[in-house]
Amino acid sequence: MNAREHEHAPTRRTPQLRFDRGTLLLPNVPAALLADPELQVLWDSRTCVARAPAWCYPRIAARLPDEAEDTVQATLSQEVDGWRAPQLRLYQQAALSAWALADRRGLVVLPTGSGKTHVGLGAAAALRRPTLFLVPTRVLLAQWLARLRSVFAGPVGCLGDGSRQIESVTVATFESAYRHMHRIGGRFHLLVVDEVHHFGRGQRDEALEMSVAPARLGLTATPPDATCEARLAPLVGGRVYELAINDLLGGALSEFDLVTWTVDLTPAERSKYETARQAFRSVYSAFTRLHPNASWTDFARMAQGSEGGRRALDGFRESKRVTAFPASKAGALRELLARHRAQRTLVFTGDNETAYTVAREHLLMPITCDIGRSERALALEKFAQGELRALVSARVLNEGLDVPDAEVAVVVAGSQGVREFVQRVGRLLRPRPGKRALIYELVVRDTAEVWHARHRRKGLAPSATA
C-alpha cells in the first residue's frame, strides 16, 4: 500500500466497554452485539454510541472481541485482602457450594435465626473481590457493619444513615444504593442482597439494574412469590438452595411448640366486625368473580376509583382493627405474661397503636420505628441480661434485627401473612442446650384470622433442598 492509499484507508477503531451512570457505554462494538436481543444493547442517538443496562455486563463482556478495552474488568478483578473466613455449619457450606455451582448467582433461602449473614460473609471471603452488601434498614446496616468488622481487617464502607464512605467492602441501605448506584455501580464484583424478597416488585429494582456485579447472592427467610421471583431471576439469579424451619429443628434451630389460642369477640365487637366485613365482602366477591387471577393490589387500585370501593376498603381496615386487640386478646395476653413472668418474652402486634397500648398496660418496652437506635440497643441489652422481662413490637422485630435469647412469644396479631409469621417464629429459635421455645398465636374465632392462621403455618413446612 502506497502512502496515498494508506492515508485514505479506513481506521479500525478498538471496541470499548465502560461504566457510565448506571449503564454500559460500548463505543465501536461489533454490529452483532446490537443485533442480539439477549444482550439488550441499543443505539443511543443522543450520544451516538451503543449503550446497555449495567446488569448485562457479564454477558456482554463474554462476547467482546479479544482486543476490546474493558475498563470495568480492571476494577472488578482487584483482590481484596484482610478476610478471615467465618466458621460455617454444614448446611451453610452446602448453600455456598450450590451458589458457586450456579455461576455465583442465585437466591439462598434459610430460616430466620439460621445464620444467613454467615453465608453472605462466606461468599465474600471466598471470592475476595470488591463487594457491596445491600440491606433494607438502618438497623441491619449497623448489624452487618459489626459482623463484617469481626471477619474483615480492612476498611468497611458505609452508605446510609448519614454516611457516604465507599470502600472495596461496603454496606448500603436499599434506599442509599438506589440513589447512588449510578456512580458506584461499576465498582463491585459481588452484590450480596439481604432480605432480597423486597425486590422484584419494581420499586427500587434499579439499584440492582445499575450494578455491573457478575456475582450476586440474594438472602431471605421468605422467598418472593412466583411473579417477583421471575423478575429477580435475571437480576440476582434463581433459587439455588432452600431449607425451611422444620428442616433445621433440633440442630441449627431450637425445637418449638406452637399453641393457637382461639378467643371470642364480645357481642358489640362481633356486630362491628360483621358490619365492616359485609361492606368489604360484597365488593370484593364481585371483583374476584370478574377477575379470578387478580392480586390484592389490583383490587385496591380498582377500589380507590369508586365510592363503593373505598367503602369496601374502609370496611376491610375496620374489621382488622376490631380483631387486632379485642378484649379477649387483652385478657389472654394478661394471663400469658403472668404465666411466663420468669421467662424472656416477645409480644408481636399488628400495628404500633396496639404495641403502645400493650406497653402502657403492662409496663413493657416497645420496640418500634419511633425508638432511636441507641435506646433500642440498650433495651435489647437489658433484655439479654434479664433486666427487662418482655418486649413488644409491631414490625421492627420481624426482620433482620438480632434479638437476644427469647423463650416465649405471643403473636397477638399480624398484617403480612406467611412471610411475617416465619420471621417472627424465627426470632425464638436460636438454639441452646435443652431449649424448647413456646409460641402462642391469638386468633379470633369465626373471623378471617382463622383462615390466615392456617395459611401462615404452611411457611413452617419442610421444603426440598435444591
C-alpha positions as CSV (number, residue, x, y, z in Angstrom):
1,M,0.0,0.0,0.0
2,N,1.5,3.4,-1.0
3,A,1.3,6.5,1.2
4,R,-1.7,7.9,-0.6
5,E,-3.7,4.6,-0.2
6,H,-2.7,4.4,3.5
7,E,-3.9,7.9,4.0
8,H,-7.4,7.1,2.8
9,A,-7.7,3.6,4.3
10,P,-10.5,3.2,6.9
11,T,-9.2,3.4,10.5
12,R,-10.2,0.3,12.6
13,R,-11.3,1.5,16.0
14,T,-10.9,-0.6,19.1
15,P,-14.2,-1.8,20.8
16,Q,-14.6,-0.4,24.3
17,L,-16.7,-1.1,27.3
18,R,-17.0,1.3,30.2
19,F,-19.5,2.1,33.0
20,D,-21.5,5.3,32.7
21,R,-24.2,6.4,35.1
22,G,-25.7,3.0,35.7
23,T,-25.3,1.8,32.2
24,L,-22.6,0.5,29.9
25,L,-21.2,2.5,27.0
26,L,-20.0,0.4,24.1
27,P,-18.1,2.5,21.5
28,N,-17.1,0.7,18.3
29,V,-18.6,-2.6,19.3
30,P,-19.4,-5.2,16.6
31,A,-22.8,-4.9,15.0
32,A,-23.6,-8.4,16.1
33,L,-24.0,-7.2,19.7
34,L,-26.6,-4.7,18.6
35,A,-28.5,-7.4,16.8
36,D,-28.6,-9.8,19.8
37,P,-31.8,-9.1,21.9
38,E,-30.5,-11.1,24.9
39,L,-27.7,-8.5,25.4
40,Q,-30.1,-5.5,25.4
41,V,-27.6,-3.3,23.6
42,L,-29.3,-0.3,22.0
43,W,-28.1,2.6,19.9
44,D,-28.2,5.9,21.9
45,S,-28.9,8.6,19.4
46,R,-28.2,11.3,21.9
47,T,-24.5,10.3,22.3
48,C,-24.1,8.4,19.1
49,V,-22.8,5.3,20.9
50,A,-24.2,1.9,21.8
51,R,-25.5,1.5,25.4
52,A,-26.8,-1.3,27.6
53,P,-28.1,-1.9,31.1
54,A,-25.2,-2.3,33.6
55,W,-26.5,-5.7,34.9
56,C,-26.0,-7.2,31.4
57,Y,-22.2,-6.7,31.9
58,P,-21.2,-10.4,32.2
59,R,-23.0,-11.4,29.0
60,I,-21.6,-8.5,27.0
61,A,-18.1,-8.9,28.3
62,A,-18.1,-12.5,27.3
63,R,-19.0,-11.5,23.7
64,L,-16.4,-8.8,23.2
65,P,-13.5,-9.5,20.9
66,D,-10.1,-10.1,22.4
67,E,-8.7,-6.7,21.5
68,A,-11.6,-4.8,23.2
69,E,-10.8,-2.4,26.1
70,D,-12.8,-3.3,29.1
71,T,-12.2,-0.6,31.7
72,V,-14.8,-2.2,34.1
73,Q,-12.9,-5.5,34.5
74,A,-9.8,-3.8,35.9
75,T,-11.8,-2.6,38.9
76,L,-13.7,-5.8,39.4
77,S,-10.7,-8.1,39.3
78,Q,-8.8,-6.3,42.2
79,E,-8.1,-8.7,45.0
80,V,-9.3,-7.6,48.5
81,D,-7.1,-8.9,51.3
82,G,-8.0,-8.9,55.0
83,W,-10.7,-11.6,55.1
84,R,-10.9,-14.2,57.8
85,A,-13.3,-16.9,56.6
86,P,-16.3,-17.3,59.1
87,Q,-17.0,-20.7,60.7
88,L,-19.8,-22.2,58.7
89,R,-22.2,-25.0,59.5
90,L,-22.6,-27.9,57.0
91,Y,-25.8,-26.5,55.5
92,Q,-24.3,-23.1,55.2
93,Q,-21.3,-24.6,53.3
94,A,-23.8,-26.5,51.2
95,A,-25.7,-23.3,50.4
96,L,-22.4,-21.7,49.3
97,S,-21.5,-24.7,47.1
98,A,-24.9,-24.6,45.4
99,W,-24.4,-20.9,44.8
100,A,-20.9,-21.4,43.3
101,L,-22.2,-24.2,41.1
102,A,-24.9,-21.8,39.8
103,D,-22.1,-19.5,38.5
104,R,-22.2,-17.4,41.7
105,R,-25.7,-16.1,41.1
106,G,-28.9,-17.1,42.9
107,L,-31.1,-17.0,46.0
108,V,-30.4,-18.8,49.2
109,V,-33.5,-19.3,51.4
110,L,-32.8,-20.1,55.0
111,P,-35.0,-19.7,58.1
112,T,-34.6,-16.7,60.4
113,G,-32.0,-17.5,63.1
114,S,-30.1,-20.0,60.9
115,G,-27.2,-17.7,60.0
116,K,-27.9,-16.2,56.5
117,T,-25.5,-13.5,57.3
118,H,-22.7,-16.1,57.6
119,V,-23.5,-17.3,54.1
120,G,-23.1,-13.8,52.8
121,L,-19.8,-13.3,54.7
122,G,-18.6,-16.7,53.5
123,A,-19.3,-15.8,49.9
124,A,-17.3,-12.5,50.1
125,A,-14.4,-14.1,52.0
126,A,-14.2,-16.9,49.4
127,L,-14.3,-14.6,46.4
128,R,-12.0,-11.8,47.8
129,R,-13.2,-9.2,45.3
130,P,-14.9,-5.8,45.8
131,T,-18.2,-6.5,47.5
132,L,-21.3,-4.4,48.1
133,F,-23.8,-5.6,50.8
134,L,-27.4,-4.3,50.4
135,V,-29.7,-4.2,53.4
136,P,-33.3,-2.8,53.8
137,T,-32.9,-0.8,57.1
138,R,-30.5,1.2,59.1
139,V,-30.8,-1.4,61.9
140,L,-29.5,-4.1,59.6
141,L,-26.9,-1.7,58.3
142,A,-25.4,-1.4,61.8
143,Q,-25.6,-5.2,62.3
144,W,-23.8,-6.0,59.0
145,L,-21.1,-3.4,59.7
146,A,-20.4,-5.1,63.1
147,R,-20.4,-8.6,61.6
148,L,-18.0,-7.5,58.8
149,R,-15.6,-5.9,61.2
150,S,-15.3,-9.2,63.1
151,V,-14.1,-11.1,60.0
152,F,-12.6,-8.4,57.7
153,A,-9.5,-6.5,58.8
154,G,-9.7,-3.8,56.0
155,P,-11.8,-0.6,56.0
156,V,-15.5,-1.2,55.7
157,G,-17.5,1.4,53.8
158,C,-21.0,2.6,54.8
159,L,-23.6,4.2,52.5
160,G,-26.6,5.2,54.5
161,D,-27.7,6.6,57.9
162,G,-25.8,9.8,57.2
163,S,-22.6,8.2,55.9
164,R,-21.2,8.1,52.4
165,Q,-17.9,6.3,52.7
166,I,-17.2,3.9,49.9
167,E,-14.6,1.1,50.2
168,S,-13.8,-2.1,48.5
169,V,-16.1,-3.7,51.0
170,T,-19.2,-1.6,51.6
171,V,-22.6,-1.9,53.2
172,A,-25.5,0.2,51.9
173,T,-29.2,0.5,52.6
174,F,-31.5,-0.2,49.7
175,E,-32.5,3.5,49.5
176,S,-29.0,4.8,49.5
177,A,-28.0,2.2,46.9
178,Y,-30.9,3.3,44.7
179,R,-29.7,6.9,45.0
180,H,-26.0,6.3,44.4
181,M,-25.7,3.2,42.2
182,H,-25.4,5.4,39.1
183,R,-22.0,6.4,40.3
184,I,-20.8,3.3,42.3
185,G,-22.4,0.5,40.2
186,G,-19.2,-0.2,38.3
187,R,-17.0,-0.7,41.4
188,F,-18.2,-4.1,42.8
189,H,-17.7,-7.7,41.7
190,L,-20.1,-9.2,44.2
191,L,-23.5,-8.0,45.2
192,V,-25.0,-9.6,48.4
193,V,-28.6,-8.6,48.9
194,D,-30.1,-9.3,52.3
195,E,-33.9,-9.7,52.6
196,V,-33.9,-9.9,48.8
197,H,-37.7,-10.5,48.8
198,H,-38.1,-6.7,48.9
199,F,-37.0,-6.6,45.3
200,G,-38.8,-7.9,42.2
201,R,-41.8,-5.6,42.6
202,G,-40.5,-2.7,40.5
203,Q,-39.7,-0.4,43.5
204,R,-36.0,0.3,43.7
205,D,-35.1,-2.6,41.4
206,E,-32.9,0.0,39.6
207,A,-30.5,-0.5,42.4
208,L,-29.8,-4.0,41.0
209,E,-30.1,-3.0,37.4
210,M,-27.5,-0.3,37.7
211,S,-24.7,-2.6,39.0
212,V,-22.3,-4.5,36.8
213,A,-21.6,-7.1,39.5
214,P,-21.1,-10.5,37.8
215,A,-21.6,-12.4,41.1
216,R,-24.9,-11.9,43.0
217,L,-26.2,-13.6,46.1
218,G,-29.8,-13.0,47.4
219,L,-30.6,-14.0,51.0
220,T,-34.0,-14.4,52.5
221,A,-36.0,-16.4,55.0
222,T,-39.2,-16.0,53.0
223,P,-38.8,-16.3,49.2
224,P,-40.8,-13.9,47.0
225,D,-43.9,-15.0,45.1
226,A,-43.6,-16.6,41.6
227,T,-44.0,-13.3,39.8
228,C,-41.4,-11.4,41.8
229,E,-39.0,-14.4,41.7
230,A,-39.3,-14.4,37.9
231,R,-38.3,-10.7,37.8
232,L,-35.4,-11.4,40.2
233,A,-34.0,-14.2,38.1
234,P,-32.1,-12.1,35.6
235,L,-31.0,-9.5,38.3
236,V,-29.9,-11.9,41.1
237,G,-30.5,-15.5,39.9
238,G,-32.9,-18.3,40.6
239,R,-33.4,-20.2,43.8
240,V,-30.3,-22.4,44.4
241,Y,-30.7,-23.6,48.0
242,E,-33.6,-23.7,50.4
243,L,-34.4,-25.0,53.8
244,A,-37.4,-24.4,56.0
245,I,-37.7,-24.1,59.7
246,N,-38.7,-27.7,60.2
247,D,-35.6,-28.8,58.2
248,L,-33.3,-27.5,60.9
249,L,-35.2,-28.1,64.1
250,G,-33.2,-29.8,66.9
251,G,-29.9,-28.8,65.4
252,A,-29.2,-25.4,64.0
253,L,-32.6,-24.2,65.4
254,S,-34.3,-24.8,68.7
255,E,-37.3,-27.1,68.9
256,F,-40.6,-25.2,69.5
257,D,-44.3,-25.7,70.3
258,L,-46.9,-23.6,68.5
259,V,-50.1,-23.1,70.5
260,T,-53.1,-21.5,68.9
261,W,-55.4,-19.9,71.4
262,T,-58.8,-19.2,70.0
263,V,-60.7,-16.3,71.6
264,D,-64.2,-14.7,71.0
265,L,-65.5,-11.2,70.3
266,T,-67.9,-9.5,72.6
267,P,-71.4,-9.0,71.1
268,A,-70.7,-5.4,70.4
269,E,-67.3,-6.3,68.8
270,R,-69.0,-9.0,66.8
271,S,-71.6,-6.6,65.4
272,K,-69.0,-4.1,64.4
273,Y,-66.9,-6.8,62.8
274,E,-69.7,-8.3,60.7
275,T,-70.9,-4.9,59.6
276,A,-67.5,-3.9,58.4
277,R,-66.8,-7.3,56.9
278,Q,-70.0,-7.2,54.9
279,A,-69.2,-3.8,53.4
280,F,-65.9,-5.3,52.2
281,R,-67.1,-8.8,51.2
282,S,-69.9,-7.6,48.9
283,V,-67.5,-5.6,46.7
284,Y,-64.5,-8.0,46.9
285,S,-66.6,-11.1,46.0
286,A,-67.9,-9.3,42.9
287,F,-64.4,-8.3,41.9
288,T,-62.9,-11.8,42.2
289,R,-65.7,-13.3,40.2
290,L,-64.9,-11.0,37.3
291,H,-61.1,-11.1,37.8
292,P,-60.2,-14.6,39.3
293,N,-56.5,-14.1,38.8
294,A,-56.2,-10.6,40.1
295,S,-54.0,-9.7,43.1
296,W,-54.9,-7.7,46.2
297,T,-53.0,-4.8,44.7
298,D,-55.2,-4.9,41.7
299,F,-58.3,-4.9,43.9
300,A,-57.1,-2.0,46.0
301,R,-56.3,0.0,42.8
302,M,-59.7,-0.6,41.4
303,A,-61.5,0.1,44.7
304,Q,-59.9,3.5,45.0
305,G,-61.7,4.6,41.9
306,S,-65.3,4.4,43.2
307,E,-67.2,5.4,46.4
308,G,-68.4,1.8,46.9
309,G,-64.8,0.5,46.5
310,R,-63.5,3.0,49.1
311,R,-66.2,1.9,51.5
312,A,-65.1,-1.7,51.0
313,L,-61.5,-0.8,51.8
314,D,-62.7,1.1,54.9
315,G,-64.7,-1.9,55.9
316,F,-61.6,-4.2,55.5
317,R,-59.5,-1.9,57.6
318,E,-62.2,-1.6,60.3
319,S,-62.6,-5.4,60.5
320,K,-58.8,-5.7,61.0
321,R,-58.9,-3.0,63.8
322,V,-61.7,-5.0,65.6
323,T,-59.7,-8.2,65.6
324,A,-56.3,-6.6,66.2
325,F,-56.7,-6.3,70.0
326,P,-60.3,-7.1,71.3
327,A,-61.0,-7.5,75.0
328,S,-60.5,-11.3,74.8
329,K,-57.0,-10.9,73.3
330,A,-56.1,-8.4,76.0
331,G,-57.2,-10.9,78.7
332,A,-55.3,-13.7,77.1
333,L,-52.2,-11.7,76.9
334,R,-52.5,-10.6,80.5
335,E,-52.7,-14.3,81.5
336,L,-49.8,-15.4,79.4
337,L,-47.5,-12.6,80.6
338,A,-48.3,-13.6,84.2
339,R,-47.8,-17.3,83.4
340,H,-44.4,-16.7,81.8
341,R,-43.2,-13.8,84.0
342,A,-39.9,-15.6,84.7
343,Q,-39.1,-16.1,81.0
344,R,-37.9,-13.7,78.4
345,T,-41.0,-13.0,76.2
346,L,-41.6,-11.2,72.9
347,V,-45.1,-9.8,72.1
348,F,-45.9,-9.2,68.5
349,T,-48.8,-6.9,67.5
350,G,-50.3,-6.0,64.2
351,D,-49.7,-2.2,64.5
352,N,-47.8,0.3,66.5
353,E,-51.0,1.6,68.2
354,T,-51.6,-1.8,69.8
355,A,-47.9,-2.1,70.6
356,Y,-48.1,1.1,72.6
357,T,-51.4,0.1,74.3
358,V,-49.7,-3.2,75.5
359,A,-46.6,-1.3,76.5
360,R,-48.6,1.1,78.7
361,E,-50.8,-1.5,80.3
362,H,-48.0,-4.0,81.2
363,L,-45.1,-1.5,81.5
364,L,-43.2,-3.2,78.7
365,M,-40.5,-1.7,76.5
366,P,-41.9,-1.0,73.0
367,I,-39.5,-1.6,70.0
368,T,-41.0,0.4,67.1
369,C,-39.8,2.6,64.3
370,D,-40.1,5.6,66.7
371,I,-37.5,4.3,69.1
372,G,-34.0,5.6,68.4
373,R,-31.1,3.2,67.7
374,S,-29.2,3.8,71.0
375,E,-32.4,3.4,73.1
376,R,-33.3,0.2,71.1
377,A,-29.8,-1.2,71.6
378,L,-29.9,-0.5,75.3
379,A,-33.3,-2.2,75.6
380,L,-32.1,-5.3,73.8
381,E,-29.1,-5.4,76.0
382,K,-31.2,-5.3,79.2
383,F,-33.5,-7.9,77.7
384,A,-30.5,-10.2,77.1
385,Q,-29.4,-9.7,80.7
386,G,-32.8,-10.4,82.1
387,E,-33.4,-6.8,83.4
388,L,-36.3,-6.5,81.0
389,R,-38.7,-9.5,81.0
390,A,-40.5,-8.7,77.8
391,L,-40.5,-6.6,74.7
392,V,-43.5,-5.6,72.5
393,S,-43.2,-4.7,68.8
394,A,-45.3,-4.4,65.7
395,R,-42.8,-4.9,62.8
396,V,-39.3,-3.8,63.8
397,L,-38.5,-7.2,65.4
398,N,-39.9,-9.1,62.4
399,E,-37.0,-8.8,60.0
400,G,-33.3,-9.0,60.5
401,L,-32.9,-7.5,63.9
402,D,-30.8,-9.7,66.3
403,V,-32.9,-10.4,69.3
404,P,-31.2,-11.9,72.4
405,D,-32.2,-15.4,73.6
406,A,-36.0,-15.2,73.9
407,E,-38.0,-18.2,75.1
408,V,-41.7,-17.3,74.7
409,A,-43.5,-15.3,72.0
410,V,-47.1,-14.2,71.9
411,V,-48.4,-13.3,68.4
412,V,-51.3,-11.0,69.2
413,A,-51.9,-10.1,65.5
414,G,-50.2,-9.9,62.2
415,S,-50.5,-8.0,59.0
416,Q,-48.2,-9.5,56.4
417,G,-49.1,-13.2,56.2
418,V,-46.7,-16.2,55.9
419,R,-43.5,-14.1,55.5
420,E,-44.1,-12.2,58.7
421,F,-45.1,-15.3,60.7
422,V,-42.0,-17.2,59.7
423,Q,-39.8,-14.2,60.6
424,R,-41.5,-13.9,64.0
425,V,-41.2,-17.6,64.8
426,G,-37.5,-17.4,63.8
427,R,-36.8,-14.8,66.5
428,L,-37.2,-17.5,69.1
429,L,-35.2,-20.3,67.5
430,R,-31.6,-19.5,68.5
431,P,-30.6,-22.9,69.9
432,R,-29.1,-23.7,73.3
433,P,-28.9,-27.0,75.2
434,G,-32.3,-28.1,76.4
435,K,-34.2,-25.2,75.0
436,R,-37.7,-25.6,73.6
437,A,-39.3,-22.4,72.5
438,L,-43.0,-21.7,73.0
439,I,-45.1,-19.6,70.6
440,Y,-48.7,-18.6,71.3
441,E,-50.9,-17.3,68.5
442,L,-54.1,-15.5,69.4
443,V,-56.8,-16.0,66.9
444,V,-60.4,-14.6,66.9
445,R,-63.0,-17.4,66.3
446,D,-65.2,-17.1,63.2
447,T,-63.2,-14.4,61.6
448,A,-60.7,-14.1,58.7
449,E,-58.0,-14.6,61.3
450,V,-58.8,-18.4,61.4
451,W,-58.0,-18.8,57.7
452,H,-54.9,-16.7,57.9
453,A,-53.6,-18.7,60.9
454,R,-54.0,-22.0,58.9
455,H,-52.3,-20.4,55.9
456,R,-49.4,-19.0,57.9
457,R,-48.4,-22.4,59.2
458,K,-47.6,-23.5,55.7
459,G,-44.5,-21.4,55.9
460,L,-43.1,-23.8,58.6
461,A,-43.4,-26.9,56.5
462,P,-40.2,-28.7,55.3
463,S,-39.1,-28.0,51.8
464,A,-37.0,-29.8,49.2
465,T,-33.4,-28.7,49.0
466,A,-32.1,-27.5,45.6
